[in-house]
Amino acid sequence: MNDKIKVLIVDDHPFFREGVKLYLNTDSELDLVAGVSSGKQALEIITTTKVDVIVMDLQMPGMDGISSTEALLERDPSLRILMLTSFGGGEKIQQALAAGAAGYCLKDAPPAELAIAIKAVAEGGTYLGRGITSQTLTLPTTKAAPSDHFCMESAGFDTLTERELDVLRLLAQGLGNKEIAEKLYVGDKTVKTHVANILQKLDVKTRTQAALLASRHGIF
């Protein structure tokens, strides 16, 4: 089917990668494009193959998940990247989300949760796996990495309309455009317009960055 979600897996552990591939192949809504072992290979894949969601290992030798996420989104900003991690907190996850990843899922999560996470980010939502903490969502205010530049002060919340704030609050809860539209009784296109305005006014590139910024400033 043409409407299947096209998924690329990036993980340097062959056994884990093959296990994920086997499970995802059983889901009729997902179309597994390929499984590769590095961000460099992923960059090569997306130049010739349509990909909707990339399931990205956080810890990889050489080009890690954060660097790979930045490079992939620079090449194709429409990509949705779901980070995989073996632990539920820490600076690495902060950096990954700040780099533009749509969320993360723990490697020890049930296989069904990974499928749910893939579908959530594919629909425009943000997925945060079990073990998420307020500390994880709060970006550091000192020694910020280059990808954290959007978290500085003068965030621009005062420029948002009441409706845009409504959309931002729902976006920060991880809802996709369709779910937001249903809750606010508006059309999908209207939500897309609001989201575009929010990103522009807050000077961020992705929905996840907007959600993180909202969390840091208590916009809930």
C-alpha positions, 0 to 999 in steps of 0.5 A: 500500500502506498500509504504505509509508513516507510521506516529506516533502521539505523543501529550498529548492533546486527542482532538488535537491528534484525530483531527490530526488522523482523517485528516491524515486518509483521505490522501492515501499516509499516514498510521497512525500507532498510536496516543499516549500521551507521548514519553515513549509510542512512544519508546514502539511503535517503538520497535514493529512497523515500523514508518517513521515519528513521529509528536511530540508535543513540550510541554508535561509534564514529557518527553517533545518533545525535550527529546523524540526526543533525546531518539527516535533518539538514539533508531532509527536514521532513524526516521524522527521527525516533531515537533509541536508547538504553537509558531513560535520561541524561544529557545525550537525550537532551541533545538528541531532542534538541537536534531535532529528533521527534522523540525517543523509545527505550530499547527494553520497551515491548516491541508493540511500543516501538510500533506505536512510537513510530506511528506517533512521530510519523503523524507529526507527534512527539513520543517520549518513552517510559522513564522520561523525567522533568530533568530530561525535558529541561535543557541545560542553561549553561554550556549549551551545545551548538544545537541548543541555540534555540533555547536561549531567552527571548523565546517569543511566547508573547507573540503567540495568539491564544489559539497558537498557545492552545496548539502549542500546549497540545503539541507539547503533550505529544499530539499529532496534527489530526489529534490536535484538530479533533480536540480544537474542532478545526481542520488539519490544514488549520493546525498545520498553519498554526504549527508553522506560525509557532515554529516561525515565531519561536525561531525553532525548526521542529515541533520537538524543539518547540515542545521542549522550549514550552516545557522549559518555560512552563507553557502547559 
